[in-house]
Amino acid sequence: MSMRTAVIVPAYNEEYTIGDVVKAIKALGEGYDAIVINDNSNDRTSGKASEAGATVIELPCNLGIGGAVQTGYKYAFMNGYDACVQVDGDGQHPAQGIPQLLKPLFEDGYDMVIGSRFVADTDYEISLMRSLGIRIISFFLKITTGMVVKDPTSGFRAINKKAIQLFALQYPQDYPEPESLVFAYKSHFKVLEVPIEMKNRMFGISSITPLLAVYYMGKVLLAMFIDLFKKL
């Protein structure tokens, strides 16, 4: 029996890129279903995704990235998918890298595989403040859990059935990428990073100033620290 993979695409106002993202997923062939979670966009995100052939789930209000992704995991769990891959709707994550994420899940018994920008040299451009923040999160993970993850904020990741079941029921809402790694640690998941060449965002600019970055980092670390003591 062939494996079925739900490719979850959380999207908020991504009308300029979502169609190409969906088409790239569908070009992978059978076994890959593009599931777009429209996080209450006020543009043509839903229409563009539907036109490209995606299944679109409409959220009645804006839940943010955590709520949107968990909606996708709930859908995957309810429909019996063997794996889930999270892909951003802005075109940064290369659909052709999806099989590379899935191979360790299906062949090597990993529970979560992260597409990493930093385990090998790439052309991906990142600001100094963001790079520093990622390094701090990585260091925090290492000293608190022993996990070595160089790209803990990467949203390009694949999970297996066991992880789908957990995340469908419990998933961090505020800072889901780094916090979910704490969840993975507490659930004794096997986690792997693989190198992926990602694109820089083509539309929009970051609203995170250096001062906001410091504030954000403090909140992320606090949330991860609290997660260490949560019961899953």
C-alpha positions as CSV (number, residue, x, y, z in Angstrom):
1,M,0.0,0.0,0.0
2,S,1.4,3.4,-1.0
3,M,1.9,6.1,1.7
4,R,-0.4,9.1,1.9
5,T,1.1,12.5,2.8
6,A,-0.9,15.6,3.7
7,V,1.1,18.7,2.8
8,I,-0.3,21.3,5.2
9,V,0.0,24.9,4.0
10,P,-1.0,27.5,6.5
11,A,-1.8,30.7,4.6
12,Y,-2.7,34.2,5.5
13,N,-2.9,36.7,2.6
14,E,-0.7,34.7,0.3
15,E,-2.7,35.3,-3.0
16,Y,0.5,36.0,-5.0
17,T,2.3,32.8,-4.1
18,I,-0.2,30.2,-2.9
19,G,-1.1,29.0,-6.4
20,D,2.5,28.2,-7.4
21,V,3.0,26.5,-4.0
22,V,0.0,24.2,-4.6
23,K,1.0,23.5,-8.2
24,A,4.5,22.5,-7.1
25,I,3.1,20.1,-4.5
26,K,0.7,18.5,-7.0
27,A,3.6,18.1,-9.4
28,L,5.1,15.6,-7.0
29,G,2.5,13.1,-8.1
30,E,0.0,10.8,-6.4
31,G,0.3,10.3,-2.7
32,Y,0.7,14.0,-1.9
33,D,-2.4,16.1,-1.1
34,A,-2.1,19.9,-0.8
35,I,-4.2,21.0,2.2
36,V,-4.4,24.8,2.4
37,I,-5.5,26.2,5.8
38,N,-6.8,29.7,5.0
39,D,-6.3,31.6,8.3
40,N,-9.1,34.1,7.6
41,S,-7.3,35.9,4.8
42,N,-8.9,39.1,3.4
43,D,-7.5,38.6,-0.1
44,R,-7.8,35.9,-2.8
45,T,-5.8,33.2,-1.0
46,S,-8.7,30.7,-1.0
47,G,-9.6,31.2,-4.6
48,K,-6.1,30.9,-5.9
49,A,-5.5,27.8,-3.8
50,S,-8.7,26.1,-5.0
51,E,-7.9,27.0,-8.7
52,A,-4.6,25.3,-8.3
53,G,-6.2,22.2,-7.0
54,A,-5.8,22.3,-3.3
55,T,-8.3,21.2,-0.6
56,V,-9.0,24.4,1.3
57,I,-10.1,24.6,4.9
58,E,-11.5,28.0,5.9
59,L,-11.0,29.2,9.4
60,P,-13.7,31.5,10.7
61,C,-11.3,33.8,12.5
62,N,-7.5,34.3,12.5
63,L,-5.9,31.7,14.7
64,G,-2.3,32.4,13.9
65,I,0.3,29.9,12.7
66,G,-0.1,27.5,15.6
67,G,-3.9,27.2,15.3
68,A,-3.7,26.9,11.5
69,V,-1.1,24.2,11.5
70,Q,-2.9,22.2,14.2
71,T,-6.1,22.4,12.1
72,G,-4.1,20.7,9.3
73,Y,-2.9,18.0,11.7
74,K,-6.4,17.4,12.9
75,Y,-7.5,17.0,9.3
76,A,-4.6,14.6,8.6
77,F,-5.4,12.5,11.8
78,M,-9.1,12.3,11.0
79,N,-8.4,11.2,7.4
80,G,-5.7,8.6,8.3
81,Y,-2.7,10.1,6.6
82,D,0.7,8.4,7.1
83,A,2.6,11.6,7.3
84,C,2.3,15.4,7.3
85,V,4.6,18.0,5.8
86,Q,4.3,21.6,6.8
87,V,5.0,24.1,4.0
88,D,4.8,27.8,4.1
89,G,2.4,29.5,1.7
90,D,4.9,32.2,0.7
91,G,7.0,30.1,-1.5
92,Q,10.2,29.8,0.6
93,H,10.0,26.1,1.1
94,P,10.9,24.0,-2.1
95,A,8.2,21.4,-2.8
96,Q,10.9,19.2,-4.5
97,G,12.5,18.9,-1.0
98,I,9.4,17.1,0.5
99,P,10.5,13.6,-0.5
100,Q,13.8,14.3,1.1
101,L,12.0,15.0,4.4
102,L,9.8,12.0,4.1
103,K,12.5,9.4,3.4
104,P,13.9,9.3,7.0
105,L,10.3,9.0,8.3
106,F,9.4,6.0,6.2
107,E,12.8,4.3,5.9
108,D,14.7,5.1,9.1
109,G,12.0,5.4,11.8
110,Y,12.3,9.1,12.6
111,D,9.2,10.8,14.0
112,M,10.1,14.4,12.9
113,V,12.4,15.6,10.1
114,I,13.3,19.3,9.9
115,G,14.4,21.0,6.7
116,S,17.3,23.0,7.9
117,R,19.0,26.1,6.4
118,F,22.0,25.7,8.6
119,V,23.3,22.2,8.6
120,A,25.0,22.9,5.3
121,D,26.2,26.0,3.5
122,T,23.3,27.6,1.5
123,D,22.6,31.0,-0.1
124,Y,19.8,31.8,2.3
125,E,20.1,35.3,3.6
126,I,19.2,36.1,7.2
127,S,19.5,39.2,9.4
128,L,22.1,39.3,12.2
129,M,19.4,39.7,14.9
130,R,17.4,36.7,13.5
131,S,20.5,34.6,13.3
132,L,21.4,35.4,16.9
133,G,17.9,34.5,18.0
134,I,18.0,31.2,16.3
135,R,21.4,30.4,17.9
136,I,20.0,31.3,21.3
137,I,17.0,29.0,20.9
138,S,19.3,26.2,19.7
139,F,21.5,26.7,22.8
140,F,18.5,26.7,25.1
141,L,17.3,23.4,23.5
142,K,20.7,21.8,23.9
143,I,21.2,22.7,27.6
144,T,17.6,21.9,28.7
145,T,16.9,18.8,26.5
146,G,20.2,17.7,25.0
147,M,18.7,18.1,21.5
148,V,21.0,19.5,18.9
149,V,18.9,21.4,16.3
150,K,20.5,24.1,14.3
151,D,17.3,25.5,12.7
152,P,14.7,25.3,15.4
153,T,12.4,27.9,13.8
154,S,12.2,26.2,10.5
155,G,8.6,25.6,9.5
156,F,9.5,23.1,6.8
157,R,9.1,19.8,8.5
158,A,7.6,16.4,8.3
159,I,6.1,14.2,11.0
160,N,4.8,10.6,11.1
161,K,1.5,9.1,12.3
162,K,2.6,9.1,16.0
163,A,3.5,12.8,15.9
164,I,0.3,13.6,14.0
165,Q,-1.8,12.0,16.7
166,L,0.0,14.0,19.4
167,F,-0.1,17.4,17.6
168,A,-3.7,17.0,16.5
169,L,-4.6,17.0,20.3
170,Q,-1.9,19.2,21.7
171,Y,0.1,21.8,19.7
172,P,1.7,25.1,20.8
173,Q,-0.1,28.1,19.6
174,D,2.2,31.1,20.2
175,Y,5.7,29.9,19.0
176,P,4.9,26.5,17.5
177,E,8.2,25.6,15.7
178,P,10.6,25.9,18.6
179,E,8.0,24.9,21.2
180,S,7.0,21.8,19.3
181,L,10.6,20.6,19.6
182,V,10.1,20.6,23.4
183,F,6.9,18.6,22.9
184,A,8.9,16.1,20.7
185,Y,11.6,15.8,23.4
186,K,9.0,15.1,26.1
187,S,7.4,12.5,23.8
188,H,10.7,10.8,23.1
189,F,10.4,11.4,19.4
190,K,13.4,10.8,17.1
191,V,14.2,14.1,15.4
192,L,16.5,14.6,12.4
193,E,17.6,17.7,10.5
194,V,18.3,17.5,6.8
195,P,19.9,20.3,4.7
196,I,17.4,22.2,2.4
197,E,18.0,25.1,0.1
198,M,15.2,27.6,0.9
199,K,14.3,30.7,-1.0
200,N,14.1,34.2,0.5
201,R,10.6,35.6,0.8
202,M,9.5,37.3,-2.4
203,F,6.7,39.5,-1.1
204,G,6.4,41.5,2.1
205,I,9.0,42.6,4.7
206,S,9.5,41.7,8.2
207,S,7.9,43.9,10.9
208,I,10.4,42.7,13.5
209,T,12.6,45.5,14.7
210,P,15.7,44.8,16.8
211,L,13.8,45.9,20.0
212,L,10.9,43.6,19.1
213,A,13.3,40.8,18.3
214,V,14.7,41.0,21.9
215,Y,11.1,41.0,23.3
216,Y,10.1,38.1,21.1
217,M,13.2,36.1,22.1
218,G,12.4,36.5,25.8
219,K,8.8,35.3,25.2
220,V,9.9,32.3,23.1
221,L,12.4,31.1,25.8
222,L,9.8,31.6,28.6
223,A,7.2,29.6,26.6
224,M,9.7,26.8,26.0
225,F,10.8,26.7,29.6
226,I,7.1,26.4,30.7
227,D,6.6,23.7,28.1
228,L,9.3,21.6,29.9
229,F,6.9,21.2,32.8
230,K,3.7,20.7,31.0
231,K,2.0,17.3,31.0
232,L,1.4,16.0,27.5
